[in-house]
Amino acid sequence: MPVGRIAKTKRGDKREKILEAAEKVFAQKGFHPARIADIAKEAGVAEGTIYIYFDSKEDLMVSIFKEKMGKWVDRLRSLLAGCETAFEKLRVIVHTHFSTLFENPNLAQLVQIELRACSAFMRGGSAPEMRRYLNVIEEVLREGKERGEFRPDFDEWLAARSLLGIMDELATIWVLKKKLKLTAMVDDVLDVFYKGIKGGA
């Protein structure tokens, strides 16, 4: 392997290690209380090393979300490719959303709680990643309309955001109170949502 490739790989590995450490620290301490020094200690690197890869604590937070959401959407598209109907795809979307958070509690804490404390995120720092996710939902809704599975007169732009809002609210309640079994809510969410977009009487 060329020397340049080795250096690039090591650099990428260290960046990934810092992101993993930041995810854990932000989830456990909270975004505002967490310090760069805490993240450096968790990652096993010098504090100054973090600034080689990231400009600030906010940059770290947004970078975590961008990377995780990118992988999330890629995995989701792969899962949807094996579905036959638009309704089946909707179920995969909801199940993947809930199961991803349920199986990754640190990520759930970041996505549902700590990101809201990050001004860079709230100003739209991760808008392209959120748009990719919403595009997937819109495409499924549009497909369902075209195939006659869903009624033809609803706005898929609005419906996609409505579905995301339902999932987001339930996930937040789960993170804060742990009174729901998130993955058990999939069929209930689909039942409520589908009644609003299904075709026929």
C-alpha positions in Angstrom: 0.0 0.0 0.0 1.4 3.4 -0.9 2.6 5.6 2.0 0.0 8.3 1.1 -2.8 5.7 1.3 -1.5 4.5 4.7 -1.4 8.1 6.1 -4.9 8.8 4.7 -6.3 5.6 6.3 -4.8 6.4 9.7 -6.1 9.9 9.5 -9.6 8.6 8.7 -9.4 6.1 11.5 -8.5 8.8 14.0 -11.3 11.0 12.8 -13.7 8.1 13.2 -12.4 7.4 16.7 -12.9 11.1 17.7 -16.5 11.0 16.4 -17.3 7.8 18.3 -15.9 9.4 21.5 -17.8 12.6 20.9 -21.1 10.7 20.4 -20.6 8.9 23.8 -19.6 12.0 25.7 -22.4 14.2 24.3 -24.9 11.5 25.1 -23.7 11.0 28.6 -22.8 14.6 29.7 -25.0 16.6 27.4 -23.9 18.9 24.6 -23.3 22.1 26.6 -21.6 20.6 29.6 -19.3 18.4 27.5 -15.8 19.7 26.9 -13.4 19.1 24.1 -11.0 17.8 26.8 -13.6 15.2 27.8 -13.8 14.0 24.2 -10.1 13.9 23.8 -9.7 11.8 26.9 -12.4 9.4 25.7 -10.8 9.1 22.3 -7.3 8.8 23.7 -5.9 11.7 21.8 -4.4 15.1 22.7 -7.0 17.9 22.9 -5.2 19.8 20.1 -5.6 16.8 17.8 -9.4 17.2 17.7 -8.9 20.7 16.2 -7.0 19.1 13.3 -10.3 17.5 12.2 -13.0 19.7 13.6 -13.4 23.5 14.1 -15.5 23.4 17.2 -17.7 21.4 19.5 -20.7 22.3 17.2 -18.8 21.1 14.2 -18.2 17.8 15.9 -21.9 17.4 16.8 -23.1 18.2 13.3 -20.4 15.9 11.8 -21.7 13.0 13.9 -25.2 13.6 12.6 -24.1 13.9 9.0 -22.1 10.7 9.1 -24.8 8.7 10.9 -27.6 10.0 8.8 -25.7 9.3 5.6 -25.2 5.7 6.6 -28.8 5.5 7.8 -30.2 6.7 4.4 -27.9 4.4 2.5 -29.0 1.4 4.5 -32.6 2.4 4.2 -32.4 2.6 0.4 -30.8 -0.9 0.3 -33.7 -2.3 2.5 -36.3 -0.6 0.4 -34.9 -2.2 -2.8 -36.2 -5.5 -1.6 -39.8 -4.4 -1.1 -42.7 -5.0 -3.5 -45.3 -2.5 -2.4 -45.2 1.2 -1.3 -47.0 0.2 2.0 -44.3 -2.4 2.7 -41.7 0.3 2.1 -43.5 2.6 4.6 -43.3 -0.1 7.2 -39.6 -0.5 6.5 -39.0 3.2 6.9 -40.8 3.4 10.3 -39.3 0.1 11.6 -35.8 1.2 10.5 -36.2 4.6 12.2 -37.3 3.2 15.5 -35.0 0.2 15.5 -31.9 2.3 14.7 -32.6 4.5 17.7 -33.6 1.7 20.0 -30.5 -0.3 19.2 -28.2 2.8 19.5 -29.1 4.7 22.8 -26.2 7.1 22.5 -27.3 8.1 19.0 -30.9 8.3 20.2 -30.0 10.8 23.0 -28.0 12.9 20.5 -30.7 12.9 17.7 -33.7 13.5 20.0 -32.3 15.8 22.7 -28.7 17.1 22.3 -28.9 18.2 18.7 -31.6 20.7 19.7 -29.0 22.4 21.9 -26.6 22.8 19.0 -27.2 26.1 17.2 -25.3 25.0 14.1 -27.7 22.2 13.7 -30.8 24.3 14.4 -29.6 26.9 11.8 -29.7 24.1 9.1 -26.1 22.7 9.3 -27.4 19.3 8.5 -30.1 20.3 6.0 -28.8 18.2 3.1 -28.8 15.0 5.1 -32.3 15.6 6.4 -33.4 16.4 2.8 -32.0 13.1 1.6 -34.1 11.3 4.3 -37.2 13.2 3.5 -36.6 12.5 -0.3 -36.8 8.8 0.4 -40.1 9.1 2.2 -41.5 11.4 -0.5 -40.4 8.9 -3.2 -42.3 6.1 -1.5 -45.4 8.2 -1.1 -45.3 9.3 -4.7 -44.9 5.6 -5.8 -47.9 4.6 -3.7 -50.0 7.3 -5.4 -48.9 6.3 -8.9 -49.6 2.6 -8.2 -53.0 3.4 -6.7 -52.1 2.1 -3.2 -52.6 5.6 -1.8 -55.2 8.2 -2.7 -53.9 10.6 -5.4 -54.9 13.9 -3.8 -52.5 14.4 -0.8 -49.3 16.4 -0.8 -46.4 14.0 -0.4 -44.1 16.9 0.7 -46.4 17.6 3.7 -47.2 13.9 4.3 -43.4 13.0 4.5 -42.9 15.7 7.1 -46.0 14.6 9.0 -44.7 11.0 9.2 -41.2 12.2 10.3 -42.9 14.3 12.9 -44.8 11.4 14.3 -41.7 9.2 14.5 -39.6 12.1 16.0 -42.2 12.8 18.7 -42.5 9.1 19.8 -38.8 8.7 19.8 -38.4 11.8 22.0 -40.9 10.5 24.5 -39.1 7.1 24.5 -35.7 8.8 25.2 -37.1 11.0 27.9 -39.4 8.6 29.7 -38.6 5.1 28.5 -42.3 4.3 28.9 -42.7 3.1 25.3 -41.2 0.1 23.6 -40.3 2.0 20.5 -40.1 -0.9 18.1 -43.6 -2.1 19.2 -45.1 1.2 17.9 -44.4 0.5 14.2 -47.8 -0.9 13.4 -49.7 1.7 15.4 -47.9 4.5 13.6 -48.6 2.9 10.2 -52.3 2.4 11.1 -52.8 6.1 12.0 -50.7 7.4 9.1 -52.0 5.0 6.4 -55.7 5.8 7.2 -54.9 9.4 6.0 -53.3 8.5 2.7 -54.9 5.2 1.6 -57.0 4.9 -1.5 -60.6 3.7 -1.7 -63.5 4.1 0.7 
